[in-house]
Amino acid sequence: MTVINGYTAEHMQALIDSMIVGGSVVGGDLILEQHDGGEVNAGDIRGGQQIPHTKATTVNSTGSESGSTSMVNFGVGLSIAGFVKYRADTKLILEIATGVFNDEALGYYEVGISIGGTVYEMFNGYSDVGAKSGIYELPGLAAGTYTLTAKKRCGLSSVGNVSDGTAGARNSMKVTETF
Protein backbone atom coordinates (compact mmCIF):
# COMPACT_ATOMS: atom_id res chain seq x y z
CA MET A 1 0.00 0.00 0.00
CA THR A 2 1.31 3.45 -0.90
CA VAL A 3 1.29 6.26 1.69
CA ILE A 4 1.24 9.89 0.60
CA ASN A 5 1.94 12.72 3.01
CA GLY A 6 0.91 16.17 1.96
CA TYR A 7 0.26 19.67 3.18
CA THR A 8 -2.84 21.75 3.00
CA ALA A 9 -2.93 24.81 0.77
CA GLU A 10 -3.00 27.01 3.88
CA HIS A 11 0.15 25.39 5.25
CA MET A 12 1.94 25.74 1.90
CA GLN A 13 0.94 29.43 1.73
CA ALA A 14 2.26 30.01 5.28
CA LEU A 15 5.62 28.50 4.25
CA ILE A 16 5.78 30.71 1.16
CA ASP A 17 4.78 33.83 3.12
CA SER A 18 7.53 33.30 5.70
CA MET A 19 10.29 32.90 3.09
CA ILE A 20 13.02 35.57 3.21
CA VAL A 21 13.05 37.54 -0.03
CA GLY A 22 15.24 40.53 0.85
CA GLY A 23 17.02 42.46 3.54
CA SER A 24 18.42 45.81 4.56
CA VAL A 25 20.48 47.34 7.36
CA VAL A 26 18.66 49.89 9.51
CA GLY A 27 20.58 51.55 12.34
CA GLY A 28 23.05 48.67 12.46
CA ASP A 29 20.36 45.97 12.60
CA LEU A 30 19.79 43.50 9.74
CA ILE A 31 16.10 43.61 8.82
CA LEU A 32 14.99 40.61 6.74
CA GLU A 33 11.91 40.98 4.50
CA GLN A 34 9.47 38.11 4.19
CA HIS A 35 7.43 37.20 1.11
CA ASP A 36 4.20 38.33 2.79
CA GLY A 37 5.66 41.76 3.67
CA GLY A 38 6.55 40.87 7.25
CA GLU A 39 9.92 41.72 8.78
CA VAL A 40 12.38 39.80 10.97
CA ASN A 41 15.01 41.74 12.93
CA ALA A 42 18.14 39.55 12.77
CA GLY A 43 19.98 41.83 15.23
CA ASP A 44 23.04 44.04 15.28
CA ILE A 45 25.51 43.24 12.51
CA ARG A 46 27.94 46.17 12.83
CA GLY A 47 31.57 45.18 12.66
CA GLY A 48 34.50 46.74 14.45
CA GLN A 49 32.97 46.68 17.91
CA GLN A 50 35.95 45.06 19.46
CA ILE A 51 35.61 45.06 23.19
CA PRO A 52 37.77 45.91 24.94
CA HIS A 53 38.77 48.97 22.96
CA THR A 54 40.78 51.98 24.11
CA LYS A 55 41.30 55.62 23.20
CA ALA A 56 44.06 57.69 24.78
CA THR A 57 45.69 61.12 24.56
CA THR A 58 48.84 62.75 25.94
CA VAL A 59 49.62 66.47 26.07
CA ASN A 60 52.35 68.60 27.61
CA SER A 61 51.38 70.79 30.55
CA THR A 62 51.41 74.55 30.38
CA GLY A 63 51.82 74.71 34.15
CA SER A 64 48.48 76.53 34.42
CA GLU A 65 47.20 77.12 37.94
CA SER A 66 43.73 77.34 39.40
CA GLY A 67 42.64 78.63 42.79
CA SER A 68 39.02 77.80 41.96
CA THR A 69 36.80 75.78 44.29
CA SER A 70 34.82 74.68 41.20
CA MET A 71 36.05 72.00 38.82
CA VAL A 72 37.80 73.68 35.87
CA ASN A 73 39.44 72.27 32.76
CA PHE A 74 43.14 71.56 32.74
CA GLY A 75 44.98 74.46 31.15
CA VAL A 76 46.30 72.08 28.49
CA GLY A 77 42.84 71.04 27.37
CA LEU A 78 43.33 67.38 28.26
CA SER A 79 40.32 65.67 26.67
CA ILE A 80 39.18 62.79 24.48
CA ALA A 81 36.42 63.71 22.05
CA GLY A 82 34.20 61.30 20.19
CA PHE A 83 34.75 58.16 22.28
CA VAL A 84 32.11 55.63 21.25
CA LYS A 85 30.79 53.33 23.97
CA TYR A 86 29.25 50.51 21.97
CA ARG A 87 27.22 48.67 24.57
CA ALA A 88 25.19 49.50 27.67
CA ASP A 89 26.21 46.27 29.43
CA THR A 90 29.92 47.16 29.54
CA LYS A 91 31.92 49.42 31.85
CA LEU A 92 34.50 52.13 31.26
CA ILE A 93 37.91 52.15 32.89
CA LEU A 94 39.07 55.77 33.18
CA GLU A 95 42.74 56.53 33.77
CA ILE A 96 44.56 59.81 34.23
CA ALA A 97 48.20 60.63 34.96
CA THR A 98 49.47 64.12 35.59
CA GLY A 99 51.96 66.15 37.53
CA VAL A 100 50.49 67.99 40.50
CA PHE A 101 51.83 71.08 42.16
CA ASN A 102 49.73 72.27 45.10
CA ASP A 103 51.50 75.23 46.63
CA GLU A 104 49.74 75.63 49.98
CA ALA A 105 50.38 73.52 53.09
CA LEU A 106 46.65 73.19 53.75
CA GLY A 107 45.52 73.28 50.14
CA TYR A 108 43.24 70.39 49.30
CA TYR A 109 42.94 69.47 45.63
CA GLU A 110 40.96 67.08 43.42
CA VAL A 111 41.52 65.81 39.90
CA GLY A 112 38.74 64.12 37.94
CA ILE A 113 37.29 63.35 34.53
CA SER A 114 34.04 64.86 33.31
CA ILE A 115 31.68 62.81 31.13
CA GLY A 116 28.35 64.29 30.11
CA GLY A 117 28.47 66.93 32.83
CA THR A 118 29.29 64.52 35.68
CA VAL A 119 32.78 64.65 37.20
CA TYR A 120 34.24 61.38 38.44
CA GLU A 121 36.99 61.98 41.01
CA MET A 122 40.23 60.22 40.12
CA PHE A 123 42.42 61.28 43.04
CA ASN A 124 42.86 64.01 45.65
CA GLY A 125 45.28 65.10 48.30
CA TYR A 126 46.89 67.84 50.35
CA SER A 127 49.99 69.87 49.55
CA ASP A 128 51.41 67.43 47.04
CA VAL A 129 54.08 67.87 44.44
CA GLY A 130 54.90 65.25 41.83
CA ALA A 131 53.45 62.66 39.50
CA LYS A 132 49.98 61.39 40.39
CA SER A 133 47.60 58.99 38.72
CA GLY A 134 44.17 57.52 39.25
CA ILE A 135 41.86 54.84 37.89
CA TYR A 136 38.06 54.85 38.04
CA GLU A 137 35.73 52.02 37.04
CA LEU A 138 32.44 53.32 35.66
CA PRO A 139 29.64 50.79 35.10
CA GLY A 140 26.13 51.59 33.91
CA LEU A 141 26.85 54.34 31.39
CA ALA A 142 24.56 54.10 28.36
CA ALA A 143 25.91 53.31 24.91
CA GLY A 144 26.70 56.50 23.02
CA THR A 145 29.37 58.96 21.95
CA TYR A 146 31.09 60.88 24.74
CA THR A 147 33.68 63.59 25.33
CA LEU A 148 35.89 63.10 28.38
CA THR A 149 37.60 66.16 29.88
CA ALA A 150 40.20 66.33 32.67
CA LYS A 151 39.14 68.62 35.53
CA LYS A 152 40.84 70.04 38.63
CA ARG A 153 39.94 72.19 41.61
CA CYS A 154 41.59 73.59 44.68
CA GLY A 155 39.06 71.94 46.88
CA LEU A 156 37.13 73.24 49.83
CA SER A 157 38.56 76.75 49.98
CA SER A 158 40.30 79.11 47.65
CA VAL A 159 43.50 78.75 49.66
CA GLY A 160 46.34 77.91 47.32
CA ASN A 161 46.55 76.86 43.74
CA VAL A 162 46.68 73.52 42.01
CA SER A 163 48.45 73.23 38.69
CA ASP A 164 48.40 70.44 36.13
CA GLY A 165 52.14 69.98 36.50
CA THR A 166 55.13 72.11 35.78
CA ALA A 167 55.43 73.47 32.26
CA GLY A 168 56.37 70.69 29.87
CA ALA A 169 55.20 67.86 32.14
CA ARG A 170 53.31 65.03 30.43
CA ASN A 171 49.60 64.66 31.15
CA SER A 172 47.71 61.66 29.83
CA MET A 173 44.20 60.27 29.87
CA LYS A 174 42.90 56.91 28.68
CA VAL A 175 39.46 55.32 28.47
CA THR A 176 38.77 51.62 27.86
CA GLU A 177 35.41 49.94 27.30
CA THR A 178 35.43 46.41 28.71
CA PHE A 179 33.21 43.74 30.24
C-alpha positions in Angstrom: 0.0 0.0 0.0 1.3 3.5 -0.9 1.3 6.3 1.7 1.2 9.9 0.6 1.9 12.7 3.0 0.9 16.2 2.0 0.3 19.7 3.2 -2.8 21.7 3.0 -2.9 24.8 0.8 -3.0 27.0 3.9 0.2 25.4 5.2 1.9 25.7 1.9 0.9 29.4 1.7 2.3 30.0 5.3 5.6 28.5 4.2 5.8 30.7 1.2 4.8 33.8 3.1 7.5 33.3 5.7 10.3 32.9 3.1 13.0 35.6 3.2 13.0 37.5 0.0 15.2 40.5 0.9 17.0 42.5 3.5 18.4 45.8 4.6 20.5 47.3 7.4 18.7 49.9 9.5 20.6 51.5 12.3 23.1 48.7 12.5 20.4 46.0 12.6 19.8 43.5 9.7 16.1 43.6 8.8 15.0 40.6 6.7 11.9 41.0 4.5 9.5 38.1 4.2 7.4 37.2 1.1 4.2 38.3 2.8 5.7 41.8 3.7 6.5 40.9 7.3 9.9 41.7 8.8 12.4 39.8 11.0 15.0 41.7 12.9 18.1 39.6 12.8 20.0 41.8 15.2 23.0 44.0 15.3 25.5 43.2 12.5 27.9 46.2 12.8 31.6 45.2 12.7 34.5 46.7 14.4 33.0 46.7 17.9 35.9 45.1 19.5 35.6 45.1 23.2 37.8 45.9 24.9 38.8 49.0 23.0 40.8 52.0 24.1 41.3 55.6 23.2 44.1 57.7 24.8 45.7 61.1 24.6 48.8 62.7 25.9 49.6 66.5 26.1 52.4 68.6 27.6 51.4 70.8 30.5 51.4 74.6 30.4 51.8 74.7 34.2 48.5 76.5 34.4 47.2 77.1 37.9 43.7 77.3 39.4 42.6 78.6 42.8 39.0 77.8 42.0 36.8 75.8 44.3 34.8 74.7 41.2 36.0 72.0 38.8 37.8 73.7 35.9 39.4 72.3 32.8 43.1 71.6 32.7 45.0 74.5 31.1 46.3 72.1 28.5 42.8 71.0 27.4 43.3 67.4 28.3 40.3 65.7 26.7 39.2 62.8 24.5 36.4 63.7 22.0 34.2 61.3 20.2 34.7 58.2 22.3 32.1 55.6 21.3 30.8 53.3 24.0 29.2 50.5 22.0 27.2 48.7 24.6 25.2 49.5 27.7 26.2 46.3 29.4 29.9 47.2 29.5 31.9 49.4 31.8 34.5 52.1 31.3 37.9 52.2 32.9 39.1 55.8 33.2 42.7 56.5 33.8 44.6 59.8 34.2 48.2 60.6 35.0 49.5 64.1 35.6 52.0 66.2 37.5 50.5 68.0 40.5 51.8 71.1 42.2 49.7 72.3 45.1 51.5 75.2 46.6 49.7 75.6 50.0 50.4 73.5 53.1 46.6 73.2 53.7 45.5 73.3 50.1 43.2 70.4 49.3 42.9 69.5 45.6 41.0 67.1 43.4 41.5 65.8 39.9 38.7 64.1 37.9 37.3 63.4 34.5 34.0 64.9 33.3 31.7 62.8 31.1 28.3 64.3 30.1 28.5 66.9 32.8 29.3 64.5 35.7 32.8 64.7 37.2 34.2 61.4 38.4 37.0 62.0 41.0 40.2 60.2 40.1 42.4 61.3 43.0 42.9 64.0 45.6 45.3 65.1 48.3 46.9 67.8 50.4 50.0 69.9 49.5 51.4 67.4 47.0 54.1 67.9 44.4 54.9 65.2 41.8 53.5 62.7 39.5 50.0 61.4 40.4 47.6 59.0 38.7 44.2 57.5 39.2 41.9 54.8 37.9 38.1 54.9 38.0 35.7 52.0 37.0 32.4 53.3 35.7 29.6 50.8 35.1 26.1 51.6 33.9 26.8 54.3 31.4 24.6 54.1 28.4 25.9 53.3 24.9 26.7 56.5 23.0 29.4 59.0 22.0 31.1 60.9 24.7 33.7 63.6 25.3 35.9 63.1 28.4 37.6 66.2 29.9 40.2 66.3 32.7 39.1 68.6 35.5 40.8 70.0 38.6 39.9 72.2 41.6 41.6 73.6 44.7 39.1 71.9 46.9 37.1 73.2 49.8 38.6 76.8 50.0 40.3 79.1 47.6 43.5 78.7 49.7 46.3 77.9 47.3 46.6 76.9 43.7 46.7 73.5 42.0 48.5 73.2 38.7 48.4 70.4 36.1 52.1 70.0 36.5 55.1 72.1 35.8 55.4 73.5 32.3 56.4 70.7 29.9 55.2 67.9 32.1 53.3 65.0 30.4 49.6 64.7 31.1 47.7 61.7 29.8 44.2 60.3 29.9 42.9 56.9 28.7 39.5 55.3 28.5 38.8 51.6 27.9 35.4 49.9 27.3 35.4 46.4 28.7 33.2 43.7 30.2 
